[in-house]
Amino acid sequence: MNSMTGFGRAKLEKEAREYLVEIRSVNHKYADITVRLPRNLLYLEDRVRKAILNKVSRGKVEVFVSYANYGIEGKNVVINKELAKLYIKELSELAEEENISSGLRATEISKMPDVLNVEVEEESLEIIWEELSECLEKALDNFIEMRKIEGQKIKQDIENRLQNISENVDKISSYSTGLVEEYVVKLEERIKEILKTDAVDQTRLAQETVIYADKYSVEEELTRLKSHIEQFKSLIASDAPCGKKLDFLVQEMNRETNTIGSKSGKLEITNLVIELKTELEDIREQIQNIE
């Protein structure tokens, strides 16, 4: 079980190139990946996104990549001479019109937008991806490890709450056992009291018993609730992402608990239903952070 909250960081230095990758995530219904790359590495955005999606199924994930290249290997300096000439022409005409000295220098023209560019050779682009990928994998490993640690804490808390729920379900089961028999005895006594006779129509009494049992018995709900608890335990013990399934199970468990509460007229059962709903609400909040 993994949490959807996590952070991972890694740094890599290769020759004159430096990479820094930071990954952080919070809760989200689906996988929402945001990749922030330096302008000269924007061509790698799709690759980075796919690498994240290979290991993350849910969560709002932000990836920050820093890159610095202090070397000259694989670099070419390209001067846009035509654009530079156009700058010179326009600036010279402006100086002449305003009767000012232009004093243009090549270094000043090179600072104009898009005049001087540094291009990276195609082979070097692949090398950069290989090195960035290595750094990204290290950051991902740290990121996943943190999500696992957080996930284990959530798992332990949920297991404790499930144990409480299971014990309360057993208590409800024991309280509900014999409710029908109690009803029959009370009904028979009430009939005798009202009619002032010991003669009771057993057929009518049996019909009323069946109606009561059908209306107020919670055995079916308890059976389904126990089944959901076992499913829940099985899911949190698996290695696959289970957040969405757990969310659905909690809804079903809440539904069964509400039905038990509406059917039962016994105070002890009503109090236990309140405890069940409290535990289920706490579990529901916890699983919102499960991948």
LINSUL-V168631 format. One record per residue. N is the residue number from 1. RES is the residue in three letters. SS is DSSP state (helix for helix, strand for strand, loop for the rest). PSI is psi in degrees with one decimal (* if undefined). Layout:
{{N & RES & SS & PSI} {N & RES & SS & PSI}}
//
This chain:
{{1 & MET & loop & 126.8} {2 & ASN & loop & 142.9} {3 & SER & strand & 157.9} {4 & MET & loop & -4.7} {5 & THR & loop & 129.4} {6 & GLY & strand & 167.5} {7 & PHE & strand & 138.7} {8 & GLY & strand & 145.1} {9 & ARG & strand & 143.5} {10 & ALA & strand & 147.2} {11 & LYS & strand & 142.0} {12 & LEU & strand & 134.3} {13 & GLU & strand & 126.1} {14 & LYS & strand & 112.0} {15 & GLU & loop & -114.8} {16 & ALA & loop & 14.4} {17 & ARG & strand & 137.9} {18 & GLU & strand & 135.8} {19 & TYR & strand & 140.9} {20 & LEU & strand & 124.6} {21 & VAL & strand & 128.8} {22 & GLU & strand & 133.8} {23 & ILE & strand & 130.6} {24 & ARG & strand & 153.3} {25 & SER & strand & 155.0} {26 & VAL & strand & -179.2} {27 & ASN & loop & 143.4} {28 & HIS & loop & 149.9} {29 & LYS & loop & -33.8} {30 & TYR & loop & -172.0} {31 & ALA & strand & 113.3} {32 & ASP & strand & 105.0} {33 & ILE & strand & 124.6} {34 & THR & strand & 124.9} {35 & VAL & strand & 124.3} {36 & ARG & strand & 111.8} {37 & LEU & loop & 154.4} {38 & PRO & loop & 155.0} {39 & ARG & helix & -39.5} {40 & ASN & helix & -2.5} {41 & LEU & helix & 13.1} {42 & LEU & helix & -25.8} {43 & TYR & helix & -11.9} {44 & LEU & helix & 2.1} {45 & GLU & helix & -46.2} {46 & ASP & helix & -38.6} {47 & ARG & helix & -42.2} {48 & VAL & helix & -43.1} {49 & ARG & helix & -45.0} {50 & LYS & helix & -38.2} {51 & ALA & helix & -37.9} {52 & ILE & helix & -45.7} {53 & LEU & helix & -22.1} {54 & ASN & loop & -21.1} {55 & LYS & loop & -5.7} {56 & VAL & loop & 128.8} {57 & SER & loop & -24.8} {58 & ARG & loop & 154.1} {59 & GLY & strand & 153.1} {60 & LYS & strand & 107.2} {61 & VAL & strand & 131.5} {62 & GLU & strand & 130.3} {63 & VAL & strand & 125.1} {64 & PHE & strand & 126.1} {65 & VAL & strand & 127.1} {66 & SER & strand & 143.2} {67 & TYR & strand & 136.2} {68 & ALA & strand & 135.7} {69 & ASN & strand & 108.9} {70 & TYR & loop & -0.7} {71 & GLY & loop & 178.4} {72 & ILE & loop & -5.7} {73 & GLU & loop & 130.2} {74 & GLY & loop & 7.2} {75 & LYS & strand & 145.1} {76 & ASN & strand & 132.8} {77 & VAL & strand & 123.4} {78 & VAL & strand & 126.1} {79 & ILE & strand & 126.3} {80 & ASN & loop & 88.7} {81 & LYS & helix & -38.6} {82 & GLU & helix & -40.8} {83 & LEU & helix & -38.9} {84 & ALA & helix & -42.0} {85 & LYS & helix & -37.0} {86 & LEU & helix & -41.7} {87 & TYR & helix & -45.9} {88 & ILE & helix & -45.1} {89 & LYS & helix & -49.8} {90 & GLU & helix & -40.2} {91 & LEU & helix & -37.1} {92 & SER & helix & -42.5} {93 & GLU & helix & -39.2} {94 & LEU & helix & -42.2} {95 & ALA & helix & -38.9} {96 & GLU & helix & -42.6} {97 & GLU & helix & -38.2} {98 & GLU & loop & 1.6} {99 & ASN & loop & 48.5} {100 & ILE & loop & 158.6} {101 & SER & loop & 128.4} {102 & SER & loop & -49.5} {103 & GLY & loop & 38.9} {104 & LEU & loop & 137.4} {105 & ARG & loop & 153.7} {106 & ALA & helix & -37.4} {107 & THR & helix & -34.6} {108 & GLU & helix & -39.5} {109 & ILE & helix & -35.1} {110 & SER & helix & -20.6} {111 & LYS & loop & -8.7} {112 & MET & loop & 149.9} {113 & PRO & loop & 130.7} {114 & ASP & loop & 11.7} {115 & VAL & loop & -47.8} {116 & LEU & strand & 122.8} {117 & ASN & strand & 148.4} {118 & VAL & strand & 117.2} {119 & GLU & strand & 145.0} {120 & VAL & strand & 133.5} {121 & GLU & loop & 152.2} {122 & GLU & helix & -42.3} {123 & GLU & helix & -38.2} {124 & SER & helix & -31.2} {125 & LEU & helix & -40.6} {126 & GLU & helix & -35.9} {127 & ILE & helix & -42.8} {128 & ILE & helix & -42.2} {129 & TRP & helix & -41.1} {130 & GLU & helix & -43.0} {131 & GLU & helix & -41.8} {132 & LEU & helix & -38.3} {133 & SER & helix & -39.6} {134 & GLU & helix & -45.0} {135 & CYS & helix & -40.1} {136 & LEU & helix & -41.9} {137 & GLU & helix & -39.2} {138 & LYS & helix & -43.6} {139 & ALA & helix & -40.1} {140 & LEU & helix & -41.9} {141 & ASP & helix & -44.4} {142 & ASN & helix & -39.1} {143 & PHE & helix & -48.2} {144 & ILE & helix & -38.3} {145 & GLU & helix & -41.9} {146 & MET & helix & -39.3} {147 & ARG & helix & -35.3} {148 & LYS & helix & -44.5} {149 & ILE & helix & -46.1} {150 & GLU & helix & -38.4} {151 & GLY & helix & -37.0} {152 & GLN & helix & -35.6} {153 & LYS & helix & -42.8} {154 & ILE & helix & -42.2} {155 & LYS & helix & -44.9} {156 & GLN & helix & -41.4} {157 & ASP & helix & -43.0} {158 & ILE & helix & -40.9} {159 & GLU & helix & -40.7} {160 & ASN & helix & -41.5} {161 & ARG & helix & -36.9} {162 & LEU & helix & -36.0} {163 & GLN & helix & -41.8} {164 & ASN & helix & -42.2} {165 & ILE & helix & -44.7} {166 & SER & helix & -42.1} {167 & GLU & helix & -40.3} {168 & ASN & helix & -33.9} {169 & VAL & helix & -41.3} {170 & ASP & helix & -38.0} {171 & LYS & helix & -43.4} {172 & ILE & helix & -40.3} {173 & SER & helix & -41.9} {174 & SER & helix & -36.9} {175 & TYR & helix & -36.0} {176 & SER & helix & -23.0} {177 & THR & loop & 126.4} {178 & GLY & loop & -3.5} {179 & LEU & helix & -40.4} {180 & VAL & helix & -43.7} {181 & GLU & helix & -41.1} {182 & GLU & helix & -40.5} {183 & TYR & helix & -43.3} {184 & VAL & helix & -45.5} {185 & VAL & helix & -46.9} {186 & LYS & helix & -39.8} {187 & LEU & helix & -43.3} {188 & GLU & helix & -41.5} {189 & GLU & helix & -40.6} {190 & ARG & helix & -39.6} {191 & ILE & helix & -45.0} {192 & LYS & helix & -39.3} {193 & GLU & helix & -41.9} {194 & ILE & helix & -45.1} {195 & LEU & helix & -7.6} {196 & LYS & loop & 44.4} {197 & THR & loop & 154.8} {198 & ASP & loop & -7.8} {199 & ALA & loop & 119.4} {200 & VAL & loop & 133.9} {201 & ASP & loop & 104.4} {202 & GLN & helix & -31.2} {203 & THR & helix & -46.1} {204 & ARG & helix & -39.3} {205 & LEU & helix & -40.5} {206 & ALA & helix & -39.7} {207 & GLN & helix & -44.8} {208 & GLU & helix & -35.4} {209 & THR & helix & -42.8} {210 & VAL & helix & -43.5} {211 & ILE & helix & -43.3} {212 & TYR & helix & -46.0} {213 & ALA & helix & -40.0} {214 & ASP & helix & -34.9} {215 & LYS & helix & -34.3} {216 & TYR & helix & -6.3} {217 & SER & loop & 136.8} {218 & VAL & loop & 15.7} {219 & GLU & helix & -41.2} {220 & GLU & helix & -44.0} {221 & GLU & helix & -40.3} {222 & LEU & helix & -40.5} {223 & THR & helix & -45.2} {224 & ARG & helix & -38.0} {225 & LEU & helix & -42.0} {226 & LYS & helix & -38.9} {227 & SER & helix & -41.8} {228 & HIS & helix & -37.6} {229 & ILE & helix & -43.1} {230 & GLU & helix & -39.9} {231 & GLN & helix & -41.2} {232 & PHE & helix & -46.5} {233 & LYS & helix & -39.9} {234 & SER & helix & -40.8} {235 & LEU & helix & -44.4} {236 & ILE & helix & -13.1} {237 & ALA & helix & -12.1} {238 & SER & loop & 164.8} {239 & ASP & loop & -13.9} {240 & ALA & loop & 151.0} {241 & PRO & loop & 133.3} {242 & CYS & loop & 7.7} {243 & GLY & helix & -45.8} {244 & LYS & helix & -41.0} {245 & LYS & helix & -39.8} {246 & LEU & helix & -39.1} {247 & ASP & helix & -42.0} {248 & PHE & helix & -42.7} {249 & LEU & helix & -41.0} {250 & VAL & helix & -39.8} {251 & GLN & helix & -42.8} {252 & GLU & helix & -40.4} {253 & MET & helix & -38.3} {254 & ASN & helix & -39.8} {255 & ARG & helix & -45.9} {256 & GLU & helix & -39.0} {257 & THR & helix & -41.9} {258 & ASN & helix & -39.1} {259 & THR & helix & -42.2} {260 & ILE & helix & -43.2} {261 & GLY & helix & -38.4} {262 & SER & helix & -27.2} {263 & LYS & helix & -35.4} {264 & SER & loop & 139.0} {265 & GLY & loop & 6.6} {266 & LYS & loop & 128.6} {267 & LEU & helix & -42.0} {268 & GLU & helix & -39.9} {269 & ILE & helix & -40.3} {270 & THR & helix & -42.9} {271 & ASN & helix & -39.2} {272 & LEU & helix & -35.1} {273 & VAL & helix & -40.1} {274 & ILE & helix & -42.2} {275 & GLU & helix & -40.8} {276 & LEU & helix & -45.8} {277 & LYS & helix & -36.0} {278 & THR & helix & -46.2} {279 & GLU & helix & -40.8} {280 & LEU & helix & -36.4} {281 & GLU & helix & -39.9} {282 & ASP & helix & -40.6} {283 & ILE & helix & -41.8} {284 & ARG & helix & -40.7} {285 & GLU & helix & -38.5} {286 & GLN & helix & -43.2} {287 & ILE & helix & -9.6} {288 & GLN & loop & -16.9} {289 & ASN & loop & 11.1} {290 & ILE & strand & 134.2} {291 & GLU & loop & *}}
//
